[in-house]
Amino acid sequence: MERIDLLLTGIGRLVTPEGNRPRCGESMKEVCEIKDAVIAIRQGRIAWFGSVNELQDQLARSEIAVTIDVGGRLITPGLVDPHTHLVHGGSREHELALKRSGVSYLDILAQGGGILHTVRSTRAASEQELYEKAHRSLNEMLLNGVTTIEAKSGYGLSLEAEVKQLRVAKRLDATHVVDVVSTFMGAHAVPEEYKGRSEVFVDAIVNDMLPKVAEEGLAEFCDVFCEDGVFSVEESRRILTEAQRQGLRAKIHADEIVSLGGAELAGEVGAISAEHLLAATDTGLAALAENGVIPVLLPGTSFNLGLATHARARDMIDRYDLPVALSTDYNPGSCPTESIQLIMMLASLHLKMTPEEILTACTINAANALGRGDDIGSIEVGKRADLAIFDAPNIAYLLYHFGINHTYGVIKNGKPAVWNRLLVTATEEEEAR
């Protein structure tokens, strides 16, 4: 008899992309769909899955410890949020009136607001205060069906404060059910004490911050805000090149507002992902395609900033055969939301992506943007049993019926983490079973 720790039955529809690699272009629409499905989990991983009618013999040969009927609901891979600024102090609702009166994001930053306001709040906060605030946000993400996220630093902008942020993220990864992947982003803005001396601040990042981050193993990736009035292409190249030398993989905030050449730089340095890309040129998109860089699009940011333009998702998919990923960009300024389901709706509305493309972008492509496509991002035998259970008949319904959270349950590492729309405690886990 085959031992099965958990059997999920009564699955109305199972929908997943297939394979471990990013899905590019037209293949983003290709998903596996199984009606009346079952999923067997052993030691936190997928043992087998398929139509209940086709698996009767396997079911009969299995010793099943626990069975949960999901009541005809939709199951997908656990969602992956590959671009967040999870750990930070304070918030910036006081800037809302400025934004609505037409003051631009970069103008607010130039006046000492925006990122720099959050830097002051983050520096003033204790490690415990940052941990508790971020923990609450992780709970919200989990309740939305997210099982893995990326967390960038970048609100410290000093050696001490950047390390503080990254240590909080590392602690969250160890203590919260959601997996937290850390990115060092000391080059998020030029701090006030270095105003007009960006080259000196870049020296501090390269000579002081990066070696400390690498030595303590505090981050897996390094990101840079390559943007007009922030970090030039030359400064960004220097930081990312040194980060790679220190063993960190490159990411880049590229061409968010001005076409500066960030996408081209992402291709040049072989970044794993380039993010935002609202102003990316055809040359930049071609560089991403030629060098296997995953574009991570953030439609919540352009929506919240009231921008008339959005990332060119259709060109990326149809013309450049790129593997688009989606993310919340959760942060205290330009996109203060933990709702990946809102982002999915905005991708449908503004980026003109299909439901199948959106699911792929939030699962296997997002997982590959974090270097984890072999372990998560699709429902495959041997992969981690990270699953989202939605009160929806199909994936299109998640986008069609907007403004609510459709998540009924979440299975993380083979165990219920959310059930009946509530976070699961150890006692509740037994009750769910």
SELOBA-778298 format. One line per field, with one value per residue (C-alpha): residue number from 1; residue in one letter; chain; x, y, z. Coordinates in Angstrom, 2 decimals, decimal comma. Layout:
<recs>
k: (NUM_...)
r: (A_...)
c: (A_...)
u: (X_...)
v: (Y_...)
w: (Z_...)
</recs>
This chain:
<recs>
k: (1_2_3_4_5_6_7_8_9_10_11_12_13_14_15_16_17_18_19_20_21_22_23_24_25_26_27_28_29_30_31_32_33_34_35_36_37_38_39_40_41_42_43_44_45_46_47_48_49_50_51_52_53_54_55_56_57_58_59_60_61_62_63_64_65_66_67_68_69_70_71_72_73_74_75_76_77_78_79_80_81_82_83_84_85_86_87_88_89_90_91_92_93_94_95_96_97_98_99_100_101_102_103_104_105_106_107_108_109_110_111_112_113_114_115_116_117_118_119_120_121_122_123_124_125_126_127_128_129_130_131_132_133_134_135_136_137_138_139_140_141_142_143_144_145_146_147_148_149_150_151_152_153_154_155_156_157_158_159_160_161_162_163_164_165_166_167_168_169_170_171_172_173_174_175_176_177_178_179_180_181_182_183_184_185_186_187_188_189_190_191_192_193_194_195_196_197_198_199_200_201_202_203_204_205_206_207_208_209_210_211_212_213_214_215_216_217_218_219_220_221_222_223_224_225_226_227_228_229_230_231_232_233_234_235_236_237_238_239_240_241_242_243_244_245_246_247_248_249_250_251_252_253_254_255_256_257_258_259_260_261_262_263_264_265_266_267_268_269_270_271_272_273_274_275_276_277_278_279_280_281_282_283_284_285_286_287_288_289_290_291_292_293_294_295_296_297_298_299_300_301_302_303_304_305_306_307_308_309_310_311_312_313_314_315_316_317_318_319_320_321_322_323_324_325_326_327_328_329_330_331_332_333_334_335_336_337_338_339_340_341_342_343_344_345_346_347_348_349_350_351_352_353_354_355_356_357_358_359_360_361_362_363_364_365_366_367_368_369_370_371_372_373_374_375_376_377_378_379_380_381_382_383_384_385_386_387_388_389_390_391_392_393_394_395_396_397_398_399_400_401_402_403_404_405_406_407_408_409_410_411_412_413_414_415_416_417_418_419_420_421_422_423_424_425_426_427_428_429_430_431_432_433)
r: (M_E_R_I_D_L_L_L_T_G_I_G_R_L_V_T_P_E_G_N_R_P_R_C_G_E_S_M_K_E_V_C_E_I_K_D_A_V_I_A_I_R_Q_G_R_I_A_W_F_G_S_V_N_E_L_Q_D_Q_L_A_R_S_E_I_A_V_T_I_D_V_G_G_R_L_I_T_P_G_L_V_D_P_H_T_H_L_V_H_G_G_S_R_E_H_E_L_A_L_K_R_S_G_V_S_Y_L_D_I_L_A_Q_G_G_G_I_L_H_T_V_R_S_T_R_A_A_S_E_Q_E_L_Y_E_K_A_H_R_S_L_N_E_M_L_L_N_G_V_T_T_I_E_A_K_S_G_Y_G_L_S_L_E_A_E_V_K_Q_L_R_V_A_K_R_L_D_A_T_H_V_V_D_V_V_S_T_F_M_G_A_H_A_V_P_E_E_Y_K_G_R_S_E_V_F_V_D_A_I_V_N_D_M_L_P_K_V_A_E_E_G_L_A_E_F_C_D_V_F_C_E_D_G_V_F_S_V_E_E_S_R_R_I_L_T_E_A_Q_R_Q_G_L_R_A_K_I_H_A_D_E_I_V_S_L_G_G_A_E_L_A_G_E_V_G_A_I_S_A_E_H_L_L_A_A_T_D_T_G_L_A_A_L_A_E_N_G_V_I_P_V_L_L_P_G_T_S_F_N_L_G_L_A_T_H_A_R_A_R_D_M_I_D_R_Y_D_L_P_V_A_L_S_T_D_Y_N_P_G_S_C_P_T_E_S_I_Q_L_I_M_M_L_A_S_L_H_L_K_M_T_P_E_E_I_L_T_A_C_T_I_N_A_A_N_A_L_G_R_G_D_D_I_G_S_I_E_V_G_K_R_A_D_L_A_I_F_D_A_P_N_I_A_Y_L_L_Y_H_F_G_I_N_H_T_Y_G_V_I_K_N_G_K_P_A_V_W_N_R_L_L_V_T_A_T_E_E_E_E_A_R)
c: (A_A_A_A_A_A_A_A_A_A_A_A_A_A_A_A_A_A_A_A_A_A_A_A_A_A_A_A_A_A_A_A_A_A_A_A_A_A_A_A_A_A_A_A_A_A_A_A_A_A_A_A_A_A_A_A_A_A_A_A_A_A_A_A_A_A_A_A_A_A_A_A_A_A_A_A_A_A_A_A_A_A_A_A_A_A_A_A_A_A_A_A_A_A_A_A_A_A_A_A_A_A_A_A_A_A_A_A_A_A_A_A_A_A_A_A_A_A_A_A_A_A_A_A_A_A_A_A_A_A_A_A_A_A_A_A_A_A_A_A_A_A_A_A_A_A_A_A_A_A_A_A_A_A_A_A_A_A_A_A_A_A_A_A_A_A_A_A_A_A_A_A_A_A_A_A_A_A_A_A_A_A_A_A_A_A_A_A_A_A_A_A_A_A_A_A_A_A_A_A_A_A_A_A_A_A_A_A_A_A_A_A_A_A_A_A_A_A_A_A_A_A_A_A_A_A_A_A_A_A_A_A_A_A_A_A_A_A_A_A_A_A_A_A_A_A_A_A_A_A_A_A_A_A_A_A_A_A_A_A_A_A_A_A_A_A_A_A_A_A_A_A_A_A_A_A_A_A_A_A_A_A_A_A_A_A_A_A_A_A_A_A_A_A_A_A_A_A_A_A_A_A_A_A_A_A_A_A_A_A_A_A_A_A_A_A_A_A_A_A_A_A_A_A_A_A_A_A_A_A_A_A_A_A_A_A_A_A_A_A_A_A_A_A_A_A_A_A_A_A_A_A_A_A_A_A_A_A_A_A_A_A_A_A_A_A_A_A_A_A_A_A_A_A_A_A_A_A_A_A_A_A_A_A_A_A_A_A_A_A_A_A_A_A_A_A_A_A_A_A_A_A_A_A_A_A_A_A_A_A_A_A_A_A_A_A_A_A_A_A_A_A_A_A_A_A_A_A_A_A_A_A_A)
u: (0,00_1,18_1,07_-0,65_-0,61_-3,40_-5,88_-7,82_-11,07_-14,15_-12,04_-14,45_-11,67_-7,87_-6,05_-2,27_0,49_2,79_6,52_9,29_10,49_8,96_6,10_6,82_4,56_1,74_2,49_1,37_-2,20_-1,56_-2,76_-3,79_-7,40_-8,89_-12,48_-13,52_-9,92_-8,04_-4,58_-2,51_0,17_3,03_5,68_4,64_4,89_2,56_2,51_-0,01_-3,08_-5,68_-9,31_-10,95_-12,47_-9,04_-7,38_-9,72_-7,09_-4,45_-6,91_-7,69_-3,98_-3,33_-3,36_-4,76_-4,18_-6,45_-9,01_-10,39_-13,31_-12,90_-16,56_-16,35_-14,07_-11,28_-7,66_-4,56_-0,90_-0,22_0,25_3,72_4,30_7,80_8,13_7,22_8,69_7,35_9,48_9,10_7,99_5,06_2,77_2,27_-1,43_-0,55_0,82_-2,53_-3,66_-0,36_-0,73_-4,33_-3,39_-0,94_2,42_4,41_6,03_9,54_8,72_7,54_10,79_12,85_11,10_12,24_9,00_8,12_10,79_12,78_9,82_9,59_13,35_12,97_10,11_12,01_15,19_13,18_11,33_12,67_13,31_10,35_8,03_9,07_8,57_5,05_3,95_5,33_3,85_0,38_0,92_2,12_-1,11_-3,10_-1,09_-1,62_-5,35_-5,25_-3,78_-0,09_2,39_5,77_6,86_9,96_10,82_13,14_15,01_15,66_13,99_17,09_19,68_22,39_24,37_22,69_19,13_19,41_20,76_17,89_15,33_16,97_17,25_13,52_12,79_15,00_13,19_9,81_10,92_11,82_8,64_5,79_4,19_4,68_8,16_10,02_12,81_15,08_16,45_18,97_17,95_20,21_20,09_16,41_17,06_19,87_19,41_19,21_22,67_24,12_22,00_23,97_26,63_25,13_28,54_29,69_26,58_27,24_30,72_29,11_26,79_29,61_32,30_30,28_26,73_27,15_30,03_28,05_24,90_26,87_28,88_25,75_23,76_20,98_19,81_19,67_19,21_20,29_17,98_18,58_16,13_17,53_15,52_15,88_16,90_17,67_20,47_21,95_22,61_26,33_25,74_23,27_25,73_28,46_26,23_24,79_28,17_29,63_26,56_27,05_30,70_29,54_27,21_23,88_21,72_20,65_17,20_16,41_13,65_13,80_12,19_9,30_8,73_11,45_13,05_16,56_17,90_17,23_15,78_18,85_21,04_19,01_19,84_23,48_24,10_21,88_19,39_16,87_14,11_13,40_10,51_7,95_8,94_6,17_8,54_10,63_11,47_11,40_15,18_14,83_12,19_14,31_17,25_15,09_14,02_17,54_18,95_16,21_15,14_11,66_9,57_7,72_4,77_3,09_-0,28_-1,34_1,37_0,35_-3,28_-2,61_-0,42_-3,21_-1,01_-2,52_0,08_0,64_3,28_3,09_2,12_0,57_3,72_5,87_3,81_2,82_5,81_8,73_7,75_8,54_7,50_5,53_5,11_2,81_3,22_1,62_4,65_3,28_4,88_3,85_3,79_3,04_1,12_-0,02_-1,95_-1,35_-4,08_-2,68_-6,28_-6,70_-3,53_-4,92_-8,06_-5,99_-3,87_-7,06_-8,42_-5,32_-2,77_-5,36_-4,08_-6,24_-7,21_-4,82_-1,94_-2,65_-2,61_0,68_2,11_1,20_2,46_5,20_6,56_6,57_8,28_11,00_11,48_12,64_14,66_12,20_10,46_11,77_10,03_6,85_4,62_2,76_1,00_3,47_4,42_7,36_6,80_5,96_2,27_1,52_-2,07_-4,76_-8,41_-10,88_-14,64_-14,94_-16,05_-13,10_-10,13_-12,01_-14,43_-11,56_-11,14_-14,81_-16,14_-13,76_-13,29_-13,57_-11,21_-12,11_-9,73_-11,42_-8,32_-4,56_-2,45_1,17_3,82_1,01_-0,87_-3,89_-2,75_-6,08_-9,46_-12,98_-11,36_-9,55_-5,94_-5,48_-4,02_-2,78_-6,16_-8,10_-5,99_-7,26_-10,84_-10,43_-9,37)
v: (0,00_3,51_5,92_9,24_11,96_14,08_13,45_16,38_15,25_16,99_19,33_20,84_22,03_21,80_24,32_24,60_25,47_22,53_22,06_23,85_26,45_29,86_29,81_32,22_34,00_31,90_29,04_31,23_30,37_26,63_25,24_21,80_21,61_18,58_18,35_16,24_15,91_14,55_15,45_13,11_14,63_12,86_14,52_17,97_17,20_16,14_12,33_12,10_13,87_13,57_12,77_10,77_8,41_7,61_7,05_4,51_1,75_4,02_5,19_1,58_0,81_3,77_4,07_7,57_9,28_12,31_13,18_16,68_17,34_20,81_21,03_21,36_24,40_25,51_24,58_26,19_26,24_28,53_32,05_33,62_37,37_38,06_41,82_43,33_45,84_43,93_45,26_48,98_51,47_53,86_54,68_57,58_58,34_62,01_62,12_61,20_64,83_65,72_62,88_63,75_67,40_66,29_66,20_63,38_60,46_61,68_65,25_64,03_62,08_65,15_67,14_64,63_62,66_59,30_56,69_59,11_59,58_55,82_55,67_57,99_55,85_52,60_53,84_54,97_51,66_48,81_45,41_44,03_46,78_46,07_42,35_42,75_45,10_42,84_39,74_41,28_41,95_38,38_37,15_39,24_37,84_34,29_34,92_35,97_32,60_33,57_30,97_32,52_36,14_38,20_40,97_43,82_46,03_49,61_51,66_51,77_53,24_52,83_49,75_49,42_49,99_47,83_44,95_45,48_45,13_42,03_40,38_40,96_39,33_36,37_35,99_36,11_33,37_31,23_31,88_32,53_29,83_31,95_31,58_34,91_35,33_38,31_40,92_43,59_46,96_49,49_51,34_52,28_56,02_58,38_59,18_62,77_62,71_61,91_64,39_65,54_62,89_59,77_58,46_58,51_56,59_54,03_53,61_52,86_50,27_48,54_48,73_48,41_47,14_44,40_42,66_42,64_41,31_38,57_37,66_37,17_35,49_38,03_38,15_36,03_38,88_42,49_45,10_48,71_51,53_52,54_55,69_59,36_61,27_58,07_55,78_56,07_53,13_53,40_53,43_50,56_48,53_49,01_47,91_44,88_43,75_43,85_42,10_39,26_39,06_38,70_35,83_37,69_37,39_40,60_42,14_45,66_48,27_49,23_51,98_52,57_56,23_57,30_55,17_55,26_51,98_49,79_46,96_46,95_46,84_43,90_41,99_43,03_41,79_38,71_39,72_37,09_39,69_43,27_44,92_47,69_48,38_50,90_52,99_50,16_50,55_47,93_47,72_47,09_44,39_42,70_42,70_40,96_38,31_37,71_37,21_35,20_37,97_37,63_40,83_41,31_43,65_45,66_46,96_48,03_50,68_52,38_52,13_53,71_56,46_57,32_56,81_56,73_54,26_50,67_48,05_46,62_43,11_42,19_43,20_41,31_38,16_38,35_40,10_39,24_35,80_36,84_34,99_37,72_37,52_39,62_41,00_43,39_45,67_45,95_49,07_52,05_54,61_53,77_50,53_49,92_46,69_43,07_41,83_39,74_39,14_42,88_42,75_39,83_41,84_44,89_42,67_41,64_45,19_47,25_44,74_42,82_39,46_36,33_34,37_31,57_34,02_35,67_32,37_31,43_34,86_34,47_30,90_29,28_32,51_34,28_31,26_31,39_35,12_33,94_31,00_28,48_26,99_23,50_23,49_25,58_27,34_24,36_21,23_18,48_15,17_15,82_19,55_21,19_20,90_24,65_25,06_27,76_26,82_29,37_29,76_30,02_27,73_28,63_31,00_33,57_34,07_35,32_38,28_38,71_38,98_41,64_43,48_40,48_37,81_34,47_32,38_29,64_27,73_27,45_24,32_25,16_22,42_19,88_21,32_23,65_27,22_28,88_27,18_28,55_31,97_32,03_31,54_28,06_27,38_23,94_23,17_24,48_22,36_19,25_20,56_21,24_17,65)
w: (0,00_-0,87_2,07_1,32_4,00_2,50_-0,29_-1,75_-3,33_-4,71_-6,88_-9,38_-11,66_-11,42_-13,61_-13,88_-16,33_-17,00_-16,64_-14,77_-17,27_-18,00_-20,47_-23,34_-25,77_-27,15_-24,75_-21,84_-22,88_-22,61_-19,28_-18,10_-16,97_-15,20_-14,01_-11,00_-9,88_-6,89_-5,57_-3,39_-1,15_0,58_2,77_1,60_-2,12_-4,92_-5,11_-7,94_-9,31_-12,04_-12,75_-9,99_-12,56_-14,01_-10,63_-9,03_-9,03_-7,49_-4,86_-3,98_-3,56_-1,25_2,51_3,03_6,38_5,82_3,17_2,59_0,23_-1,27_-2,24_-6,01_-5,89_-8,24_-7,44_-8,93_-7,91_-4,99_-6,34_-6,37_-5,82_-7,22_-6,53_-3,16_-0,73_2,25_5,12_5,76_8,38_8,20_5,28_2,90_2,67_3,30_-0,26_-1,79_-2,18_-3,87_-6,34_-7,13_-7,72_-10,39_-8,58_-10,16_-8,37_-9,22_-8,16_-4,75_-4,42_-5,41_-2,65_-0,02_0,04_-1,46_-0,84_1,32_3,69_4,11_4,70_7,68_9,07_8,51_10,12_13,17_13,56_15,67_14,15_16,09_14,84_11,26_11,80_13,19_10,42_7,69_9,36_9,08_5,38_4,83_6,41_3,91_1,02_2,24_2,52_-1,16_-2,19_-2,23_-0,97_-1,97_-2,22_-2,91_-0,41_-1,37_1,06_-0,04_2,69_4,86_2,46_5,08_6,02_9,42_8,23_5,09_7,17_9,62_6,84_5,43_8,84_9,34_5,98_6,89_10,22_8,45_6,08_9,09_11,09_8,63_6,50_3,35_1,85_1,71_-0,87_-0,11_-2,50_-1,50_-2,95_-1,29_-4,63_-4,29_-3,96_-3,04_0,69_1,87_3,43_-0,03_-2,01_-5,04_-4,38_-5,88_-6,95_-3,30_-2,27_-5,01_-3,52_-0,13_-1,70_-3,54_-0,86_2,37_1,89_-0,72_1,09_4,36_2,68_0,93_4,02_6,15_3,35_3,76_0,14_-2,97_-5,44_-5,92_-7,47_-8,61_-9,39_-12,78_-13,43_-14,32_-11,19_-9,27_-10,58_-14,06_-16,35_-15,56_-11,79_-12,06_-14,14_-11,55_-8,66_-10,43_-11,73_-8,23_-6,82_-9,30_-8,32_-4,70_-5,65_-5,88_-9,00_-10,74_-10,91_-12,08_-11,76_-15,44_-17,50_-15,09_-15,93_-18,38_-21,10_-19,69_-21,08_-18,05_-20,12_-22,34_-19,23_-17,89_-21,04_-20,94_-17,38_-17,75_-15,05_-14,02_-14,30_-15,34_-13,53_-14,30_-17,97_-18,72_-20,84_-22,31_-25,99_-28,73_-28,42_-24,70_-25,14_-27,79_-25,35_-22,74_-25,24_-26,55_-23,07_-21,36_-18,95_-17,41_-17,51_-14,21_-14,80_-12,04_-13,29_-9,80_-9,79_-13,04_-11,90_-8,49_-9,96_-12,39_-15,44_-18,91_-20,15_-19,08_-19,74_-23,26_-22,24_-25,59_-27,48_-24,99_-25,45_-29,13_-30,76_-28,49_-27,19_-23,62_-20,42_-18,64_-14,86_-12,67_-9,16_-6,68_-6,14_-2,59_-1,14_1,01_-1,80_-5,41_-4,81_-1,21_-1,79_-0,84_-3,19_-6,03_-7,14_-7,78_-9,87_-11,86_-12,66_-13,69_-15,95_-17,70_-17,90_-18,74_-20,05_-22,12_-20,91_-21,07_-17,93_-18,89_-19,46_-16,11_-14,23_-15,91_-15,07_-11,38_-11,04_-13,14_-14,68_-11,32_-9,76_-12,41_-11,78_-8,33_-9,61_-8,16_-11,17_-10,37_-6,98_-7,22_-9,76_-11,23_-10,04_-10,95_-9,38_-7,05_-6,72_-3,44_-2,52_-2,55_-3,71_-3,81_-3,51_-4,89_-4,53_-8,30_-11,13_-13,40_-13,64_-15,76_-12,86_-10,66_-13,02_-13,94_-10,38_-9,12_-5,85_-3,53_-2,28_-3,87_-1,75_0,23_1,25_0,86_1,15_1,96_2,03_2,06_5,05_5,28_5,97_5,14_5,38_5,09_4,38_7,73_8,75_10,17_13,60_14,58_16,15_13,16_10,83_12,56_12,34_8,60_8,12)
</recs>
